[in-house]
């Protein structure tokens, strides 16, 4: 399975700048809404709805070139823990763990019913070589999850050391008062 996310967020996760995935849900999520249905998945970079201005990254932040008719998958993720935040006061505690502007997170939080946002603390792995797939119609639409063909055999290397990952996880749990 793959999780569709803005290409710039995939790069932030893959560079260690970001440690959480924030999601309200796509239109195609249905009445049940979004959930981290899968705990391990590929990061499927998209450019739909994406603008660098919605992030705290500097202008000109380098993204891999967009591939005409193809998608390049370079990272996998493992959700170590997840929570649904329904208290907007907790949003400030997330700021050191993602690249989105505060107003973007607040907008997602307020969108639809109920108010809130899903937060998944993710351990990210870099693939030894990218997986290039032809872009297919079934990958489109406002959905979070897409099924991929059989994955190639590649090695995976964690983006963050075990110690740094653990430090971030504990720090965020404490900030969110989940410890």
Biotite code that builds the C-alpha atoms (Angstrom):
import biotite.structure as struc

atoms = struc.array([
    struc.Atom([0.000, 0.000, 0.000], chain_id="A", res_id=1, res_name="UNK", atom_name="CA", element="C"),
    struc.Atom([1.007, 3.600, -0.480], chain_id="A", res_id=2, res_name="UNK", atom_name="CA", element="C"),
    struc.Atom([-0.007, 6.782, 1.284], chain_id="A", res_id=3, res_name="UNK", atom_name="CA", element="C"),
    struc.Atom([-0.526, 9.819, -0.937], chain_id="A", res_id=4, res_name="UNK", atom_name="CA", element="C"),
    struc.Atom([1.147, 12.946, 0.411], chain_id="A", res_id=5, res_name="UNK", atom_name="CA", element="C"),
    struc.Atom([2.420, 16.231, -0.988], chain_id="A", res_id=6, res_name="UNK", atom_name="CA", element="C"),
    struc.Atom([5.834, 15.722, -2.599], chain_id="A", res_id=7, res_name="UNK", atom_name="CA", element="C"),
    struc.Atom([7.284, 18.494, -0.438], chain_id="A", res_id=8, res_name="UNK", atom_name="CA", element="C"),
    struc.Atom([6.075, 16.709, 2.721], chain_id="A", res_id=9, res_name="UNK", atom_name="CA", element="C"),
    struc.Atom([7.532, 13.415, 1.451], chain_id="A", res_id=10, res_name="UNK", atom_name="CA", element="C"),
    struc.Atom([10.870, 15.189, 1.017], chain_id="A", res_id=11, res_name="UNK", atom_name="CA", element="C"),
    struc.Atom([10.627, 16.721, 4.504], chain_id="A", res_id=12, res_name="UNK", atom_name="CA", element="C"),
    struc.Atom([9.903, 13.303, 5.979], chain_id="A", res_id=13, res_name="UNK", atom_name="CA", element="C"),
    struc.Atom([12.723, 11.770, 3.927], chain_id="A", res_id=14, res_name="UNK", atom_name="CA", element="C"),
    struc.Atom([15.217, 14.416, 5.032], chain_id="A", res_id=15, res_name="UNK", atom_name="CA", element="C"),
    struc.Atom([14.319, 14.134, 8.721], chain_id="A", res_id=16, res_name="UNK", atom_name="CA", element="C"),
    struc.Atom([12.804, 17.645, 8.857], chain_id="A", res_id=17, res_name="UNK", atom_name="CA", element="C"),
    struc.Atom([9.378, 16.170, 9.629], chain_id="A", res_id=18, res_name="UNK", atom_name="CA", element="C"),
    struc.Atom([8.397, 13.292, 11.915], chain_id="A", res_id=19, res_name="UNK", atom_name="CA", element="C"),
    struc.Atom([4.598, 13.282, 11.770], chain_id="A", res_id=20, res_name="UNK", atom_name="CA", element="C"),
    struc.Atom([1.933, 12.799, 9.156], chain_id="A", res_id=21, res_name="UNK", atom_name="CA", element="C"),
    struc.Atom([-1.057, 15.086, 9.651], chain_id="A", res_id=22, res_name="UNK", atom_name="CA", element="C"),
    struc.Atom([-4.291, 14.135, 7.936], chain_id="A", res_id=23, res_name="UNK", atom_name="CA", element="C"),
    struc.Atom([-7.932, 15.061, 8.035], chain_id="A", res_id=24, res_name="UNK", atom_name="CA", element="C"),
    struc.Atom([-8.977, 12.910, 5.100], chain_id="A", res_id=25, res_name="UNK", atom_name="CA", element="C"),
    struc.Atom([-9.720, 13.073, 1.416], chain_id="A", res_id=26, res_name="UNK", atom_name="CA", element="C"),
    struc.Atom([-13.081, 13.361, -0.280], chain_id="A", res_id=27, res_name="UNK", atom_name="CA", element="C"),
    struc.Atom([-12.906, 9.685, -1.264], chain_id="A", res_id=28, res_name="UNK", atom_name="CA", element="C"),
    struc.Atom([-12.455, 8.619, 2.382], chain_id="A", res_id=29, res_name="UNK", atom_name="CA", element="C"),
    struc.Atom([-16.251, 8.310, 2.725], chain_id="A", res_id=30, res_name="UNK", atom_name="CA", element="C"),
    struc.Atom([-18.432, 8.713, 5.813], chain_id="A", res_id=31, res_name="UNK", atom_name="CA", element="C"),
    struc.Atom([-16.009, 6.880, 8.084], chain_id="A", res_id=32, res_name="UNK", atom_name="CA", element="C"),
    struc.Atom([-13.329, 9.469, 7.325], chain_id="A", res_id=33, res_name="UNK", atom_name="CA", element="C"),
    struc.Atom([-9.604, 8.986, 7.480], chain_id="A", res_id=34, res_name="UNK", atom_name="CA", element="C"),
    struc.Atom([-7.772, 6.395, 9.561], chain_id="A", res_id=35, res_name="UNK", atom_name="CA", element="C"),
    struc.Atom([-4.237, 5.050, 9.522], chain_id="A", res_id=36, res_name="UNK", atom_name="CA", element="C"),
    struc.Atom([-5.510, 1.773, 8.038], chain_id="A", res_id=37, res_name="UNK", atom_name="CA", element="C"),
    struc.Atom([-1.980, 0.592, 7.338], chain_id="A", res_id=38, res_name="UNK", atom_name="CA", element="C"),
    struc.Atom([0.975, 0.938, 9.687], chain_id="A", res_id=39, res_name="UNK", atom_name="CA", element="C"),
    struc.Atom([3.662, 0.336, 7.039], chain_id="A", res_id=40, res_name="UNK", atom_name="CA", element="C"),
    struc.Atom([3.477, 1.828, 3.561], chain_id="A", res_id=41, res_name="UNK", atom_name="CA", element="C"),
    struc.Atom([5.260, 3.585, 0.729], chain_id="A", res_id=42, res_name="UNK", atom_name="CA", element="C"),
    struc.Atom([5.090, 7.392, 0.518], chain_id="A", res_id=43, res_name="UNK", atom_name="CA", element="C"),
    struc.Atom([3.408, 8.285, -2.783], chain_id="A", res_id=44, res_name="UNK", atom_name="CA", element="C"),
    struc.Atom([4.395, 11.891, -3.650], chain_id="A", res_id=45, res_name="UNK", atom_name="CA", element="C"),
    struc.Atom([1.723, 14.089, -5.196], chain_id="A", res_id=46, res_name="UNK", atom_name="CA", element="C"),
    struc.Atom([1.659, 17.675, -6.355], chain_id="A", res_id=47, res_name="UNK", atom_name="CA", element="C"),
    struc.Atom([-2.123, 18.070, -6.194], chain_id="A", res_id=48, res_name="UNK", atom_name="CA", element="C"),
    struc.Atom([-3.106, 21.006, -3.900], chain_id="A", res_id=49, res_name="UNK", atom_name="CA", element="C"),
    struc.Atom([0.587, 21.492, -3.077], chain_id="A", res_id=50, res_name="UNK", atom_name="CA", element="C"),
    struc.Atom([2.274, 24.857, -2.766], chain_id="A", res_id=51, res_name="UNK", atom_name="CA", element="C"),
    struc.Atom([5.566, 25.639, -1.111], chain_id="A", res_id=52, res_name="UNK", atom_name="CA", element="C"),
    struc.Atom([3.900, 28.733, 0.384], chain_id="A", res_id=53, res_name="UNK", atom_name="CA", element="C"),
    struc.Atom([1.838, 26.446, 2.659], chain_id="A", res_id=54, res_name="UNK", atom_name="CA", element="C"),
    struc.Atom([5.042, 25.300, 4.351], chain_id="A", res_id=55, res_name="UNK", atom_name="CA", element="C"),
    struc.Atom([7.715, 26.844, 6.536], chain_id="A", res_id=56, res_name="UNK", atom_name="CA", element="C"),
    struc.Atom([10.437, 25.768, 4.081], chain_id="A", res_id=57, res_name="UNK", atom_name="CA", element="C"),
    struc.Atom([12.554, 28.451, 2.446], chain_id="A", res_id=58, res_name="UNK", atom_name="CA", element="C"),
    struc.Atom([11.664, 29.635, -1.071], chain_id="A", res_id=59, res_name="UNK", atom_name="CA", element="C"),
    struc.Atom([13.396, 27.508, -3.674], chain_id="A", res_id=60, res_name="UNK", atom_name="CA", element="C"),
    struc.Atom([13.438, 24.362, -1.525], chain_id="A", res_id=61, res_name="UNK", atom_name="CA", element="C"),
    struc.Atom([14.586, 21.670, -3.947], chain_id="A", res_id=62, res_name="UNK", atom_name="CA", element="C"),
    struc.Atom([12.165, 18.943, -4.912], chain_id="A", res_id=63, res_name="UNK", atom_name="CA", element="C"),
    struc.Atom([12.946, 16.081, -7.259], chain_id="A", res_id=64, res_name="UNK", atom_name="CA", element="C"),
    struc.Atom([11.876, 16.944, -10.772], chain_id="A", res_id=65, res_name="UNK", atom_name="CA", element="C"),
    struc.Atom([8.337, 15.960, -11.600], chain_id="A", res_id=66, res_name="UNK", atom_name="CA", element="C"),
    struc.Atom([8.329, 12.941, -13.907], chain_id="A", res_id=67, res_name="UNK", atom_name="CA", element="C"),
    struc.Atom([5.944, 13.184, -16.846], chain_id="A", res_id=68, res_name="UNK", atom_name="CA", element="C"),
    struc.Atom([3.548, 10.240, -16.687], chain_id="A", res_id=69, res_name="UNK", atom_name="CA", element="C"),
    struc.Atom([5.458, 8.566, -13.849], chain_id="A", res_id=70, res_name="UNK", atom_name="CA", element="C"),
    struc.Atom([5.753, 8.659, -10.078], chain_id="A", res_id=71, res_name="UNK", atom_name="CA", element="C"),
    struc.Atom([9.023, 8.190, -8.200], chain_id="A", res_id=72, res_name="UNK", atom_name="CA", element="C"),
    struc.Atom([8.726, 6.520, -4.801], chain_id="A", res_id=73, res_name="UNK", atom_name="CA", element="C"),
    struc.Atom([11.803, 6.916, -2.612], chain_id="A", res_id=74, res_name="UNK", atom_name="CA", element="C"),
    struc.Atom([10.601, 6.450, 0.976], chain_id="A", res_id=75, res_name="UNK", atom_name="CA", element="C"),
    struc.Atom([8.614, 4.082, 3.149], chain_id="A", res_id=76, res_name="UNK", atom_name="CA", element="C"),
    struc.Atom([6.994, 4.855, 6.479], chain_id="A", res_id=77, res_name="UNK", atom_name="CA", element="C"),
    struc.Atom([6.067, 2.964, 9.603], chain_id="A", res_id=78, res_name="UNK", atom_name="CA", element="C"),
    struc.Atom([3.495, 4.588, 11.902], chain_id="A", res_id=79, res_name="UNK", atom_name="CA", element="C"),
    struc.Atom([4.796, 3.988, 15.416], chain_id="A", res_id=80, res_name="UNK", atom_name="CA", element="C"),
    struc.Atom([1.782, 5.558, 17.110], chain_id="A", res_id=81, res_name="UNK", atom_name="CA", element="C"),
    struc.Atom([-1.213, 7.625, 16.106], chain_id="A", res_id=82, res_name="UNK", atom_name="CA", element="C"),
    struc.Atom([-3.727, 9.855, 17.828], chain_id="A", res_id=83, res_name="UNK", atom_name="CA", element="C"),
    struc.Atom([-6.706, 11.997, 16.852], chain_id="A", res_id=84, res_name="UNK", atom_name="CA", element="C"),
    struc.Atom([-6.322, 15.493, 18.322], chain_id="A", res_id=85, res_name="UNK", atom_name="CA", element="C"),
    struc.Atom([-9.640, 17.172, 19.066], chain_id="A", res_id=86, res_name="UNK", atom_name="CA", element="C"),
    struc.Atom([-8.217, 19.980, 21.253], chain_id="A", res_id=87, res_name="UNK", atom_name="CA", element="C"),
    struc.Atom([-6.916, 22.869, 19.122], chain_id="A", res_id=88, res_name="UNK", atom_name="CA", element="C"),
    struc.Atom([-4.616, 23.890, 21.999], chain_id="A", res_id=89, res_name="UNK", atom_name="CA", element="C"),
    struc.Atom([-2.494, 20.833, 21.201], chain_id="A", res_id=90, res_name="UNK", atom_name="CA", element="C"),
    struc.Atom([-1.693, 22.029, 17.656], chain_id="A", res_id=91, res_name="UNK", atom_name="CA", element="C"),
    struc.Atom([1.104, 24.311, 18.876], chain_id="A", res_id=92, res_name="UNK", atom_name="CA", element="C"),
    struc.Atom([2.949, 21.297, 20.260], chain_id="A", res_id=93, res_name="UNK", atom_name="CA", element="C"),
    struc.Atom([3.197, 19.847, 16.763], chain_id="A", res_id=94, res_name="UNK", atom_name="CA", element="C"),
    struc.Atom([5.075, 22.748, 15.165], chain_id="A", res_id=95, res_name="UNK", atom_name="CA", element="C"),
    struc.Atom([8.602, 21.374, 15.695], chain_id="A", res_id=96, res_name="UNK", atom_name="CA", element="C"),
    struc.Atom([7.619, 18.082, 14.066], chain_id="A", res_id=97, res_name="UNK", atom_name="CA", element="C"),
    struc.Atom([6.265, 19.194, 10.670], chain_id="A", res_id=98, res_name="UNK", atom_name="CA", element="C"),
    struc.Atom([6.805, 21.791, 7.921], chain_id="A", res_id=99, res_name="UNK", atom_name="CA", element="C"),
    struc.Atom([3.256, 23.050, 7.400], chain_id="A", res_id=100, res_name="UNK", atom_name="CA", element="C"),
    struc.Atom([2.325, 26.604, 8.288], chain_id="A", res_id=101, res_name="UNK", atom_name="CA", element="C"),
    struc.Atom([0.192, 26.857, 11.418], chain_id="A", res_id=102, res_name="UNK", atom_name="CA", element="C"),
    struc.Atom([-2.788, 28.238, 9.471], chain_id="A", res_id=103, res_name="UNK", atom_name="CA", element="C"),
    struc.Atom([-2.722, 25.197, 7.162], chain_id="A", res_id=104, res_name="UNK", atom_name="CA", element="C"),
    struc.Atom([-2.845, 22.831, 10.151], chain_id="A", res_id=105, res_name="UNK", atom_name="CA", element="C"),
    struc.Atom([-5.628, 24.893, 11.747], chain_id="A", res_id=106, res_name="UNK", atom_name="CA", element="C"),
    struc.Atom([-7.614, 24.840, 8.492], chain_id="A", res_id=107, res_name="UNK", atom_name="CA", element="C"),
    struc.Atom([-7.325, 21.064, 8.325], chain_id="A", res_id=108, res_name="UNK", atom_name="CA", element="C"),
    struc.Atom([-8.282, 20.824, 12.002], chain_id="A", res_id=109, res_name="UNK", atom_name="CA", element="C"),
    struc.Atom([-11.494, 22.843, 11.461], chain_id="A", res_id=110, res_name="UNK", atom_name="CA", element="C"),
    struc.Atom([-12.462, 21.183, 8.149], chain_id="A", res_id=111, res_name="UNK", atom_name="CA", element="C"),
    struc.Atom([-15.555, 18.976, 8.396], chain_id="A", res_id=112, res_name="UNK", atom_name="CA", element="C"),
    struc.Atom([-16.981, 17.255, 11.413], chain_id="A", res_id=113, res_name="UNK", atom_name="CA", element="C"),
    struc.Atom([-15.729, 16.475, 13.894], chain_id="A", res_id=114, res_name="UNK", atom_name="CA", element="C"),
    struc.Atom([-13.080, 19.162, 14.377], chain_id="A", res_id=115, res_name="UNK", atom_name="CA", element="C"),
    struc.Atom([-9.687, 17.591, 14.834], chain_id="A", res_id=116, res_name="UNK", atom_name="CA", element="C"),
    struc.Atom([-6.743, 16.075, 13.024], chain_id="A", res_id=117, res_name="UNK", atom_name="CA", element="C"),
    struc.Atom([-5.081, 12.668, 12.856], chain_id="A", res_id=118, res_name="UNK", atom_name="CA", element="C"),
    struc.Atom([-1.419, 12.648, 13.843], chain_id="A", res_id=119, res_name="UNK", atom_name="CA", element="C"),
    struc.Atom([0.769, 9.686, 13.019], chain_id="A", res_id=120, res_name="UNK", atom_name="CA", element="C"),
    struc.Atom([4.311, 9.584, 14.375], chain_id="A", res_id=121, res_name="UNK", atom_name="CA", element="C"),
    struc.Atom([6.246, 8.049, 11.493], chain_id="A", res_id=122, res_name="UNK", atom_name="CA", element="C"),
    struc.Atom([9.602, 6.318, 11.240], chain_id="A", res_id=123, res_name="UNK", atom_name="CA", element="C"),
    struc.Atom([10.828, 6.953, 7.702], chain_id="A", res_id=124, res_name="UNK", atom_name="CA", element="C"),
    struc.Atom([13.110, 4.747, 5.621], chain_id="A", res_id=125, res_name="UNK", atom_name="CA", element="C"),
    struc.Atom([14.999, 5.692, 2.460], chain_id="A", res_id=126, res_name="UNK", atom_name="CA", element="C"),
    struc.Atom([14.932, 3.113, -0.306], chain_id="A", res_id=127, res_name="UNK", atom_name="CA", element="C"),
    struc.Atom([18.346, 2.158, -1.740], chain_id="A", res_id=128, res_name="UNK", atom_name="CA", element="C"),
    struc.Atom([17.029, 2.977, -5.212], chain_id="A", res_id=129, res_name="UNK", atom_name="CA", element="C"),
    struc.Atom([13.836, 4.752, -6.260], chain_id="A", res_id=130, res_name="UNK", atom_name="CA", element="C"),
    struc.Atom([10.829, 2.840, -7.519], chain_id="A", res_id=131, res_name="UNK", atom_name="CA", element="C"),
    struc.Atom([9.555, 4.386, -10.763], chain_id="A", res_id=132, res_name="UNK", atom_name="CA", element="C"),
    struc.Atom([5.953, 3.560, -11.614], chain_id="A", res_id=133, res_name="UNK", atom_name="CA", element="C"),
    struc.Atom([3.838, 4.653, -14.562], chain_id="A", res_id=134, res_name="UNK", atom_name="CA", element="C"),
    struc.Atom([1.138, 7.043, -13.357], chain_id="A", res_id=135, res_name="UNK", atom_name="CA", element="C"),
    struc.Atom([-2.167, 5.220, -13.615], chain_id="A", res_id=136, res_name="UNK", atom_name="CA", element="C"),
    struc.Atom([-5.688, 6.610, -13.435], chain_id="A", res_id=137, res_name="UNK", atom_name="CA", element="C"),
    struc.Atom([-6.364, 4.477, -10.335], chain_id="A", res_id=138, res_name="UNK", atom_name="CA", element="C"),
    struc.Atom([-3.726, 6.476, -8.424], chain_id="A", res_id=139, res_name="UNK", atom_name="CA", element="C"),
    struc.Atom([-5.691, 9.717, -8.895], chain_id="A", res_id=140, res_name="UNK", atom_name="CA", element="C"),
    struc.Atom([-8.432, 11.324, -6.854], chain_id="A", res_id=141, res_name="UNK", atom_name="CA", element="C"),
    struc.Atom([-8.707, 12.685, -3.322], chain_id="A", res_id=142, res_name="UNK", atom_name="CA", element="C"),
    struc.Atom([-7.920, 9.515, -1.448], chain_id="A", res_id=143, res_name="UNK", atom_name="CA", element="C"),
    struc.Atom([-5.168, 8.807, 1.028], chain_id="A", res_id=144, res_name="UNK", atom_name="CA", element="C"),
    struc.Atom([-4.435, 5.168, 0.187], chain_id="A", res_id=145, res_name="UNK", atom_name="CA", element="C"),
    struc.Atom([-3.588, 3.522, -3.130], chain_id="A", res_id=146, res_name="UNK", atom_name="CA", element="C"),
    struc.Atom([-2.706, -0.073, -3.829], chain_id="A", res_id=147, res_name="UNK", atom_name="CA", element="C"),
    struc.Atom([0.567, -0.598, -5.684], chain_id="A", res_id=148, res_name="UNK", atom_name="CA", element="C"),
    struc.Atom([1.883, -3.549, -7.678], chain_id="A", res_id=149, res_name="UNK", atom_name="CA", element="C"),
    struc.Atom([4.458, -5.856, -6.086], chain_id="A", res_id=150, res_name="UNK", atom_name="CA", element="C"),
    struc.Atom([7.370, -3.821, -4.753], chain_id="A", res_id=151, res_name="UNK", atom_name="CA", element="C"),
    struc.Atom([10.922, -4.241, -6.022], chain_id="A", res_id=152, res_name="UNK", atom_name="CA", element="C"),
    struc.Atom([13.571, -5.801, -3.801], chain_id="A", res_id=153, res_name="UNK", atom_name="CA", element="C"),
    struc.Atom([15.526, -2.921, -2.288], chain_id="A", res_id=154, res_name="UNK", atom_name="CA", element="C"),
    struc.Atom([17.235, -2.259, 0.996], chain_id="A", res_id=155, res_name="UNK", atom_name="CA", element="C"),
    struc.Atom([15.891, 0.348, 3.406], chain_id="A", res_id=156, res_name="UNK", atom_name="CA", element="C"),
    struc.Atom([17.849, 2.670, 5.645], chain_id="A", res_id=157, res_name="UNK", atom_name="CA", element="C"),
    struc.Atom([16.244, 4.657, 8.476], chain_id="A", res_id=158, res_name="UNK", atom_name="CA", element="C"),
    struc.Atom([16.380, 8.409, 7.931], chain_id="A", res_id=159, res_name="UNK", atom_name="CA", element="C"),
    struc.Atom([16.912, 9.103, 11.647], chain_id="A", res_id=160, res_name="UNK", atom_name="CA", element="C"),
    struc.Atom([19.008, 7.175, 14.126], chain_id="A", res_id=161, res_name="UNK", atom_name="CA", element="C"),
    struc.Atom([17.127, 5.023, 16.631], chain_id="A", res_id=162, res_name="UNK", atom_name="CA", element="C"),
    struc.Atom([18.138, 7.446, 19.397], chain_id="A", res_id=163, res_name="UNK", atom_name="CA", element="C"),
    struc.Atom([16.932, 10.578, 17.575], chain_id="A", res_id=164, res_name="UNK", atom_name="CA", element="C"),
    struc.Atom([13.689, 8.912, 16.543], chain_id="A", res_id=165, res_name="UNK", atom_name="CA", element="C"),
    struc.Atom([13.030, 7.828, 20.144], chain_id="A", res_id=166, res_name="UNK", atom_name="CA", element="C"),
    struc.Atom([13.872, 11.303, 21.465], chain_id="A", res_id=167, res_name="UNK", atom_name="CA", element="C"),
    struc.Atom([11.398, 12.927, 19.056], chain_id="A", res_id=168, res_name="UNK", atom_name="CA", element="C"),
    struc.Atom([8.676, 10.408, 19.838], chain_id="A", res_id=169, res_name="UNK", atom_name="CA", element="C"),
    struc.Atom([9.002, 10.889, 23.597], chain_id="A", res_id=170, res_name="UNK", atom_name="CA", element="C"),
    struc.Atom([9.205, 14.664, 23.235], chain_id="A", res_id=171, res_name="UNK", atom_name="CA", element="C"),
    struc.Atom([6.059, 14.852, 21.128], chain_id="A", res_id=172, res_name="UNK", atom_name="CA", element="C"),
    struc.Atom([4.120, 12.485, 23.404], chain_id="A", res_id=173, res_name="UNK", atom_name="CA", element="C"),
    struc.Atom([5.055, 14.726, 26.327], chain_id="A", res_id=174, res_name="UNK", atom_name="CA", element="C"),
    struc.Atom([4.056, 17.925, 24.488], chain_id="A", res_id=175, res_name="UNK", atom_name="CA", element="C"),
    struc.Atom([0.706, 16.392, 23.547], chain_id="A", res_id=176, res_name="UNK", atom_name="CA", element="C"),
    struc.Atom([0.256, 15.140, 27.106], chain_id="A", res_id=177, res_name="UNK", atom_name="CA", element="C"),
    struc.Atom([0.101, 11.531, 25.915], chain_id="A", res_id=178, res_name="UNK", atom_name="CA", element="C"),
    struc.Atom([2.994, 10.235, 28.037], chain_id="A", res_id=179, res_name="UNK", atom_name="CA", element="C"),
])
